[in-house]
Amino acid sequence: MAHTASEHFETVIIGAGQAGLAVGYHLARRQRPFVILDSAERVGESWRHRWDSLRVFTPARYDGLPGWSFPAPGWSYPTKDQVADYFESYAARFRLPVRTGVRVDGLFRENGGYVVTSGLSRYFADNVVVATGGYQAPRIPEFAAELDPGIVQLHSTQYRNPSQLQEGAVLVVGAGNSGAEIALEVSKSHRTWLSGRDTGQEPIRAGAALDRLLTPPFWFVLSHVLTTRTALGRKVEQQLSNQGLPLARVRRKDLSRAGVERVPRFTGVRDGLPVHADGESLDVTNVIWCTGFVPDYRWIQLPVLELDGRPRHDRGLVHSEPGLYFIGLFFQSTGTSSLIGGVGRDARYVARHLTARRTETGAATGLDQLS
């Protein structure tokens, strides 16, 4: 009979990405005991598995976690491997207690505390911080299964480089930043269609002299003006949630010069081929789904989710379940909450609130005093 391993921690952090590491840093500074659990075998592994040419969309000077600036020229755009190595080095630098290869599959209440499960292992905790990000499961339309089996289908999480594609045309579904960058790359060797709504583009090309001049005040606005506490911030959050982010590095003219053909939204399948909203089918041999992600918190066995699957919280705090927190969510408190360089502010807030629970006066501490 298999034996169950069990341990108790004051705090269990689920996820060793940017959000989990940032909370860990602030808890370590406060000398609070905790553990960080991550399903990957190495810290930063989710970044290593992204497409080869990926670079982050913010300059290195805005990609640092609390306590350590990103080790790259300030106006450079780090590669995905540089980000992964930085995360791994960050955990080592601050001696954060990360346990890799631990895939959490359950979270529930028991005897006034929390139980986190991973297979037969059980971790008992007074507090739990869910740092798995706001969107975990790739979103692919159900009718994708109706495509001809000879068509190569990849989600953006599976795409690495054009060598994975077979000869013939490519349809990239999803015209946001990921879709635009991948379409531009594969167009060098394949006829390429890009399907999806035009999300617009940033007015200035990333990295240009004017961009460098305007980025600092723009970052300030994202961090301190566009917040969940201001009417403008809530309006922008709603707009971005509905319409998507504008293109950052890739411009519309870059796509047209490369011969990428824009087509309306992909709506179905006819005779095994994709069909867009105008009713025309496309003779392609490859489809790359850049259609984003959806929340996947099915492993949380607590009544803390909205009907759309997103967690119900107030700046990461779940009032109905004291001691439960979320971190790294899109617009958790500001426009930079889900970014590497912006998550630290929410992490500090969560860590301070969590620490206050350990004091006799913690129950009387107001949320505004902790911000």
C-alpha positions, 0 to 999 in steps of 0.5 A, a space after each residue: 500500500 502506498 504511503 501518504 507524505 504530509 507536511 505542515 507549513 505556515 504558507 504554501 505558494 503554488 507556482 514558481 513563476 514571477 508571481 510566486 517568486 515575488 511573494 516568496 521574496 517578501 515573505 523571506 524578508 519578513 522571516 516567515 516560513 513557507 514553501 513554493 511548489 511548482 510542477 516543472 523540473 526547473 524554475 523558469 521552465 514555462 519560459 524555456 518551452 515558448 517559441 525560440 524567437 520570443 522576446 518579452 515586450 517590455 525593456 529589461 529595466 522594467 523586467 526586474 523582480 523585487 530586490 534584483 534588477 534584470 541583468 541586461 542592458 536597460 533598453 534591451 528586450 530579454 529573450 525567453 531563455 534569459 527570463 527563464 535563467 533569471 527566474 532560476 538565479 533569482 530563486 537561488 540568490 534569495 534562497 527561496 524554498 522551491 520544490 520542483 516536480 510537484 504538480 498540485 492537483 487539489 486544494 480544500 479546507 480541513 480542520 480550519 486550515 488548508 490542504 494542498 494535495 499532489 498525488 499522495 502527498 498532502 501539504 497542510 497550510 495556514 495560508 495558501 497563495 495561488 500563483 499559477 497566473 490568470 490563464 492556464 489552459 490553451 483555448 482552442 475552438 471545438 471545431 478544430 477537431 473537424 479539420 483534415 487530420 493531415 493538417 498540422 495543428 499547433 497551439 502557440 504553447 507548442 510552436 517553437 519554430 518553422 521547422 515544425 511545419 510541413 510544406 504548404 500554406 499556414 493559417 495563424 488564428 489570432 491576430 494579437 501579439 503572439 499571432 502577429 509575431 509568429 505569422 511574421 516569422 513563418 511567412 519567410 518560408 510559407 504562404 501565411 494567412 492571419 485570421 482575427 480581429 485587428 487589435 490596433 498597434 501601439 503608436 510608437 515602435 518599441 525601442 525607438 528613441 521616442 518610445 524610450 522617452 515616453 516609456 517611463 511616464 507611461 509605466 507610471 500611468 499603468 502602475 499608479 493611474 490605471 488601477 482597479 480603484 479608478 474609473 479610468 482604470 476599470 474602463 481600460 481593464 474592461 476594454 483590454 479584456 474585450 478587445 485584446 492588447 494592441 500590437 507592440 513590436 510588429 506593425 501592420 506594415 511589417 505584416 503587409 510587406 512580408 506578404 502576410 494576408 489578413 482574413 476575417 475571423 475563423 468560424 468553422 470547417 468545411 470539407 476539412 478546411 478552415 472557413 473564415 467569416 466571409 464563408 471562404 475556405 482556405 487551402 492550408 496544411 498548417 494551423 497555428 492557434 494563437 487564441 490565448 488561454 482560459 482559467 483552469 482552477 478546477 483543482 480548487 475545491 472551494 467556492 471562490 470562482 466566478 461563473 466565468 472561472 476567474 477567482 473572486 478576490 479583492 486585490 488578491 485577497 479572498 475574503 470568504 476564505 481567510 488565508 487564501 490569496 491569488 497573485 499575478 492576475 491580469 489587472 489584479 490591482 493595476 495595469 502592470 499587475 501581470 507583468 514581471 516588473 509590476 507583480 512585486 507591488 501586489 506581492 508585497 501587499 499580499 505578503 504584508 496582509 498574510 504576515 498581519 494575520 499572524 499578529 494579535 492585531 492583524 484582524 483589526 488591520 485595515 486593507 488601506 493601511 497595508 497598501 
